[in-house]
Amino acid sequence: MSAPQPATPQPLAGIRVVEFTHMVMGPAVGHILAGLGAEVVRIEPVGGDQTRRLLGSGAGYFPMYNRGKQSVCLNLKSAEGLAVARDLAGNADVLVENFRPGALDRLGLSYEALCETNPRLIYCSEKGFLPGPYEHRTALDEVAQMMGGLAYMTGPPGRPLRAGSSVIDVTGGMFGVIGILAALEERHRTGRGQKVVASLFETTVYLVGQHMAQFAVTGKAASPMPARISAWAIYDVFETKDEPVFIGVVSDSLWERFCKLFALDDLWADETLRANNSRVLARDRILPQIRALIAGMTRAEIVAKLEGTGLPFAPIGRPEDLFDDPQLAEGGLEPVTLDNGCETRLPTIPLEMDGKRPGAPVALPGPGADTRAVLQSLGYDEARIIHLSETGAIAVA
């Protein structure tokens, strides 16, 4: 009889991860690995990670990117706390860190030091920059967006604007996961781990690479997105009677469908508008008529008209609206108990594997909630755990 299949995908079951991270980029790596079934032990300072206590736009960092992990509190300024950290790394498949360059090295937790006793270790460093003249600079998501051209492309001319989420932190974390998975595959063949480095700046440059390629192809610099010349005549946000909606008409066949759907007989009758590039050149003639048409309808009427037609469209959503989104109700959100006991739902890993979605009810770990259990799994007896706690090397919840 075959074993029962898990309710959610667990492709990384049995992979042990120890995580020395803070803020978003490093924790995002661990969250993705945990969401795919890895056992992730998050190292926090005694008293808990400061990220737990951020206000404003940072208030969601910890609950979003630290679900599904175990929390161990260590005093890395203590020799005994450092010894525990080395034991954890010595028994791990993967180590993730995103502190300033050299911070873990000075503690004796560099890849070079740890791989001597654990040659199978895959050591993922999430940094501001890959090796080069900038590698010792301090970088943040916003710094990378500004340096790498993304803020320039997002805001109107002369007014660089960062994207509306920590897109580079998260994408940089995703590249870290890609590197880890590739290193795990190589380890299957060689038996050895390796160091993987992902970065904020180079991630940003990869994302704006399409605009670099545009310059290489056309010889003309890409304009910021609010001032861009779109590849399509109708590809914009349109005002309705109530809430705005995005509509894109991105092919000649969709142009025909759009005209017939909205009874734009005069535009369809104009054969000079049948080809996409001709419509782009006639944008100033076409758009006022389209905007007037859409402005006379409600968003619900527009959505009902476009649903099922194959025309790209999107109501302009807000993050708080997504809790009640019917698409996400099909497995896109997982139940989470916050550390204050409140229950909510947060986005799960956006994948389907073998017909199943990741995501399961999880409770956010309190600081040091798993210290005792994790150390016991390493063979520490209760007397030693009590001693470490009494000396301040660890904190046990």
ABEGO torsion letter per residue (X at the ends): XBBBBBABBBAABGBBBBBBBBEAAAAAAAAAAAAAGBBBBBBBBBGEBAAAABBEAAAAAAAAAABGBBBBBBBAABAAAAAAAAAAAAABABBBBABBBGAAAAAGABAAAAAAABAABBBBBBBABBBEAAAABBBBAAAAAAAAGAAAAABBBGBBBBBABBAAAAAAAAAAAAAAAAAAAAAAAAGBBBBBBBBAAAAAAAAAAAAAAAAAAAGBBBBBAAABBBABABBBBBBBABBBBBBBBABAAAAAAAAAAAGBAAAAABAAAABAAAAAAAAAAAAAAAAAAAAABBAAAAAAAABGAGBBBBBBBBAAAAAABAAAAAGABBBBBBAAGBBBBBBBBBBBBGGBBBEBBBBBBBBGAAAAAAAAAAGBBAAAAAAAAAAGABBBX
